[in-house]
Amino acid sequence: MKNARLSVEGMACEGCVSAVTKALKGVEGVRRADVMLDGGEATLVLEDDVAEEDLLAAVERAGYTASVRD
């Protein structure tokens, strides 16, 4: 297992948080996704083989912009 953090831009309400959470949980290998409106951040627990590109693409498909945080 590994942890990851994403910056998510474009969220304005709890509905946005729900959409991003659902999108991230839909990525195979995501074990936990906590998305916070304040600060626009997603904290994830992943299986080791999950690609960051898959996470970013899932957020983009939901209509938001994401980047990996260090």
VMD Tcl script that builds the backbone (N, CA, C; Angstrom):
set m [mol new atoms 210]
animate dup $m
set s [atomselect $m all]
$s set {name element resname resid chain x y z} {
  {N N MET 1 A 0.842 -1.177 0.000}
  {CA C MET 1 A 0.000 0.000 0.000}
  {C C MET 1 A 0.890 1.244 0.000}
  {N N LYS 2 A 0.343 2.296 -0.600}
  {CA C LYS 2 A 1.045 3.575 -0.599}
  {C C LYS 2 A 0.023 4.686 -0.456}
  {N N ASN 3 A 0.496 5.855 -0.079}
  {CA C ASN 3 A -0.356 7.031 0.066}
  {C C ASN 3 A -0.054 8.005 -1.060}
  {N N ALA 4 A -1.066 8.789 -1.422}
  {CA C ALA 4 A -0.892 9.832 -2.424}
  {C C ALA 4 A -1.776 11.006 -2.054}
  {N N ARG 5 A -1.371 12.176 -2.499}
  {CA C ARG 5 A -2.169 13.390 -2.307}
  {C C ARG 5 A -2.309 14.099 -3.640}
  {N N LEU 6 A -3.518 14.561 -3.897}
  {CA C LEU 6 A -3.785 15.313 -5.113}
  {C C LEU 6 A -4.326 16.688 -4.755}
  {N N SER 7 A -3.970 17.674 -5.533}
  {CA C SER 7 A -4.641 18.975 -5.497}
  {C C SER 7 A -5.758 18.892 -6.524}
  {N N VAL 8 A -6.949 19.307 -6.134}
  {CA C VAL 8 A -8.098 19.260 -7.034}
  {C C VAL 8 A -8.642 20.673 -7.174}
  {N N GLU 9 A -8.731 21.150 -8.400}
  {CA C GLU 9 A -9.235 22.488 -8.674}
  {C C GLU 9 A -10.617 22.418 -9.305}
  {N N GLY 10 A -11.442 23.406 -8.966}
  {CA C GLY 10 A -12.753 23.516 -9.580}
  {C C GLY 10 A -13.896 23.065 -8.693}
  {N N MET 11 A -13.610 22.549 -7.507}
  {CA C MET 11 A -14.682 22.115 -6.613}
  {C C MET 11 A -15.261 23.326 -5.899}
  {N N ALA 12 A -16.612 23.405 -5.838}
  {CA C ALA 12 A -17.262 24.546 -5.215}
  {C C ALA 12 A -18.280 24.156 -4.146}
  {N N CYS 13 A -18.613 22.851 -4.044}
  {CA C CYS 13 A -19.651 22.439 -3.099}
  {C C CYS 13 A -19.455 20.967 -2.721}
  {N N GLU 14 A -20.277 20.498 -1.811}
  {CA C GLU 14 A -20.180 19.102 -1.379}
  {C C GLU 14 A -20.550 18.134 -2.508}
  {N N GLY 15 A -21.370 18.594 -3.452}
  {CA C GLY 15 A -21.672 17.761 -4.611}
  {C C GLY 15 A -20.428 17.502 -5.447}
  {N N CYS 16 A -19.580 18.509 -5.542}
  {CA C CYS 16 A -18.303 18.368 -6.247}
  {C C CYS 16 A -17.422 17.353 -5.529}
  {N N VAL 17 A -17.368 17.467 -4.204}
  {CA C VAL 17 A -16.575 16.534 -3.399}
  {C C VAL 17 A -17.060 15.114 -3.627}
  {N N SER 18 A -18.358 14.922 -3.645}
  {CA C SER 18 A -18.939 13.606 -3.872}
  {C C SER 18 A -18.571 13.060 -5.245}
  {N N ALA 19 A -18.619 13.902 -6.268}
  {CA C ALA 19 A -18.288 13.474 -7.627}
  {C C ALA 19 A -16.824 13.061 -7.746}
  {N N VAL 20 A -15.933 13.830 -7.130}
  {CA C VAL 20 A -14.507 13.507 -7.183}
  {C C VAL 20 A -14.226 12.233 -6.386}
  {N N THR 21 A -14.846 12.110 -5.229}
  {CA C THR 21 A -14.664 10.903 -4.413}
  {C C THR 21 A -15.104 9.660 -5.177}
  {N N LYS 22 A -16.270 9.736 -5.786}
  {CA C LYS 22 A -16.792 8.603 -6.564}
  {C C LYS 22 A -15.855 8.261 -7.722}
  {N N ALA 23 A -15.357 9.285 -8.402}
  {CA C ALA 23 A -14.451 9.053 -9.536}
  {C C ALA 23 A -13.172 8.358 -9.079}
  {N N LEU 24 A -12.609 8.818 -7.966}
  {CA C LEU 24 A -11.362 8.227 -7.474}
  {C C LEU 24 A -11.578 6.801 -6.968}
  {N N LYS 25 A -12.689 6.574 -6.280}
  {CA C LYS 25 A -12.970 5.219 -5.785}
  {C C LYS 25 A -13.252 4.251 -6.920}
  {N N GLY 26 A -13.578 4.786 -8.100}
  {CA C GLY 26 A -13.822 3.951 -9.263}
  {C C GLY 26 A -12.553 3.452 -9.932}
  {N N VAL 27 A -11.410 3.988 -9.527}
  {CA C VAL 27 A -10.127 3.552 -10.085}
  {C C VAL 27 A -9.711 2.265 -9.367}
  {N N GLU 28 A -9.429 1.238 -10.146}
  {CA C GLU 28 A -9.026 -0.033 -9.559}
  {C C GLU 28 A -7.757 0.141 -8.725}
  {N N GLY 29 A -7.790 -0.372 -7.506}
  {CA C GLY 29 A -6.644 -0.282 -6.623}
  {C C GLY 29 A -6.717 0.848 -5.606}
  {N N VAL 30 A -7.733 1.711 -5.724}
  {CA C VAL 30 A -7.923 2.764 -4.720}
  {C C VAL 30 A -8.650 2.142 -3.533}
  {N N ARG 31 A -8.018 2.148 -2.392}
  {CA C ARG 31 A -8.594 1.552 -1.186}
  {C C ARG 31 A -9.327 2.582 -0.339}
  {N N ARG 32 A -8.894 3.827 -0.416}
  {CA C ARG 32 A -9.547 4.890 0.348}
  {C C ARG 32 A -9.317 6.214 -0.358}
  {N N ALA 33 A -10.352 7.041 -0.381}
  {CA C ALA 33 A -10.245 8.372 -0.977}
  {C C ALA 33 A -10.972 9.361 -0.071}
  {N N ASP 34 A -10.230 10.286 0.495}
  {CA C ASP 34 A -10.799 11.350 1.322}
  {C C ASP 34 A -10.587 12.659 0.589}
  {N N VAL 35 A -11.685 13.295 0.182}
  {CA C VAL 35 A -11.625 14.530 -0.589}
  {C C VAL 35 A -12.158 15.668 0.280}
  {N N MET 36 A -11.393 16.755 0.362}
  {CA C MET 36 A -11.770 17.899 1.180}
  {C C MET 36 A -11.984 19.131 0.320}
  {N N LEU 37 A -13.114 19.755 0.508}
  {CA C LEU 37 A -13.419 20.980 -0.224}
  {C C LEU 37 A -12.459 22.095 0.190}
  {N N ASP 38 A -12.301 22.275 1.496}
  {CA C ASP 38 A -11.355 23.275 1.995}
  {C C ASP 38 A -9.943 22.836 1.630}
  {N N GLY 39 A -9.263 23.646 0.902}
  {CA C GLY 39 A -7.903 23.317 0.487}
  {C C GLY 39 A -7.839 22.553 -0.820}
  {N N GLY 40 A -8.979 22.029 -1.302}
  {CA C GLY 40 A -9.006 21.323 -2.580}
  {C C GLY 40 A -8.027 20.176 -2.656}
  {N N GLU 41 A -8.133 19.265 -1.702}
  {CA C GLU 41 A -7.160 18.175 -1.624}
  {C C GLU 41 A -7.844 16.823 -1.521}
  {N N ALA 42 A -7.215 15.834 -2.133}
  {CA C ALA 42 A -7.643 14.440 -1.991}
  {C C ALA 42 A -6.480 13.649 -1.415}
  {N N THR 43 A -6.761 12.890 -0.359}
  {CA C THR 43 A -5.771 12.015 0.259}
  {C C THR 43 A -6.198 10.588 -0.028}
  {N N LEU 44 A -5.267 9.785 -0.560}
  {CA C LEU 44 A -5.605 8.453 -1.037}
  {C C LEU 44 A -4.732 7.379 -0.414}
  {N N VAL 45 A -5.324 6.196 -0.248}
  {CA C VAL 45 A -4.578 4.995 0.091}
  {C C VAL 45 A -4.743 4.066 -1.105}
  {N N LEU 46 A -3.610 3.640 -1.662}
  {CA C LEU 46 A -3.611 2.900 -2.929}
  {C C LEU 46 A -2.835 1.606 -2.824}
  {N N GLU 47 A -3.200 0.669 -3.681}
  {CA C GLU 47 A -2.343 -0.482 -3.898}
  {C C GLU 47 A -1.102 0.027 -4.639}
  {N N ASP 48 A -0.017 -0.695 -4.528}
  {CA C ASP 48 A 1.254 -0.223 -5.078}
  {C C ASP 48 A 1.255 -0.007 -6.583}
  {N N ASP 49 A 0.381 -0.700 -7.316}
  {CA C ASP 49 A 0.443 -0.645 -8.776}
  {C C ASP 49 A -0.491 0.385 -9.409}
  {N N VAL 50 A -1.088 1.271 -8.634}
  {CA C VAL 50 A -1.975 2.290 -9.192}
  {C C VAL 50 A -1.129 3.423 -9.785}
  {N N ALA 51 A -1.405 3.744 -11.042}
  {CA C ALA 51 A -0.655 4.804 -11.728}
  {C C ALA 51 A -1.268 6.171 -11.425}
  {N N GLU 52 A -0.427 7.145 -11.170}
  {CA C GLU 52 A -0.908 8.507 -10.912}
  {C C GLU 52 A -1.719 9.030 -12.088}
  {N N GLU 53 A -1.341 8.652 -13.289}
  {CA C GLU 53 A -2.072 9.098 -14.479}
  {C C GLU 53 A -3.526 8.642 -14.448}
  {N N ASP 54 A -3.785 7.454 -13.920}
  {CA C ASP 54 A -5.156 6.946 -13.825}
  {C C ASP 54 A -5.983 7.778 -12.854}
  {N N LEU 55 A -5.363 8.204 -11.767}
  {CA C LEU 55 A -6.056 9.040 -10.791}
  {C C LEU 55 A -6.392 10.399 -11.389}
  {N N LEU 56 A -5.424 11.009 -12.047}
  {CA C LEU 56 A -5.641 12.321 -12.660}
  {C C LEU 56 A -6.713 12.249 -13.739}
  {N N ALA 57 A -6.687 11.195 -14.530}
  {CA C ALA 57 A -7.678 11.032 -15.600}
  {C C ALA 57 A -9.079 10.865 -15.020}
  {N N ALA 58 A -9.209 10.153 -13.915}
  {CA C ALA 58 A -10.521 9.951 -13.289}
  {C C ALA 58 A -11.092 11.280 -12.813}
  {N N VAL 59 A -10.256 12.112 -12.201}
  {CA C VAL 59 A -10.714 13.422 -11.737}
  {C C VAL 59 A -11.110 14.288 -12.927}
  {N N GLU 60 A -10.345 14.241 -13.993}
  {CA C GLU 60 A -10.659 15.026 -15.183}
  {C C GLU 60 A -11.962 14.570 -15.834}
  {N N ARG 61 A -12.208 13.264 -15.848}
  {CA C ARG 61 A -13.475 12.758 -16.398}
  {C C ARG 61 A -14.667 13.246 -15.583}
  {N N ALA 62 A -14.446 13.487 -14.302}
  {CA C ALA 62 A -15.515 13.999 -13.437}
  {C C ALA 62 A -15.724 15.506 -13.627}
  {N N GLY 63 A -14.827 16.149 -14.388}
  {CA C GLY 63 A -15.004 17.555 -14.701}
  {C C GLY 63 A -14.133 18.514 -13.910}
  {N N TYR 64 A -13.094 18.010 -13.292}
  {CA C TYR 64 A -12.214 18.832 -12.457}
  {C C TYR 64 A -10.771 18.667 -12.912}
  {N N THR 65 A -9.896 19.489 -12.370}
  {CA C THR 65 A -8.486 19.433 -12.700}
  {C C THR 65 A -7.718 18.977 -11.471}
  {N N ALA 66 A -6.753 18.081 -11.665}
  {CA C ALA 66 A -5.977 17.586 -10.528}
  {C C ALA 66 A -4.502 17.561 -10.866}
  {N N SER 67 A -3.695 17.631 -9.825}
  {CA C SER 67 A -2.263 17.461 -9.944}
  {C C SER 67 A -1.765 16.740 -8.700}
  {N N VAL 68 A -0.638 16.083 -8.830}
  {CA C VAL 68 A -0.066 15.332 -7.717}
  {C C VAL 68 A 0.645 16.298 -6.783}
  {N N ARG 69 A 0.380 16.154 -5.495}
  {CA C ARG 69 A 1.074 16.956 -4.475}
  {C C ARG 69 A 2.225 16.153 -3.913}
  {N N ASP 70 A 3.282 16.846 -3.587}
  {CA C ASP 70 A 4.442 16.180 -2.978}
  {C C ASP 70 A 4.204 15.914 -1.507}
}
mol reanalyze $m
mol bondsrecalc $m
mol representation Tube
mol addrep $m
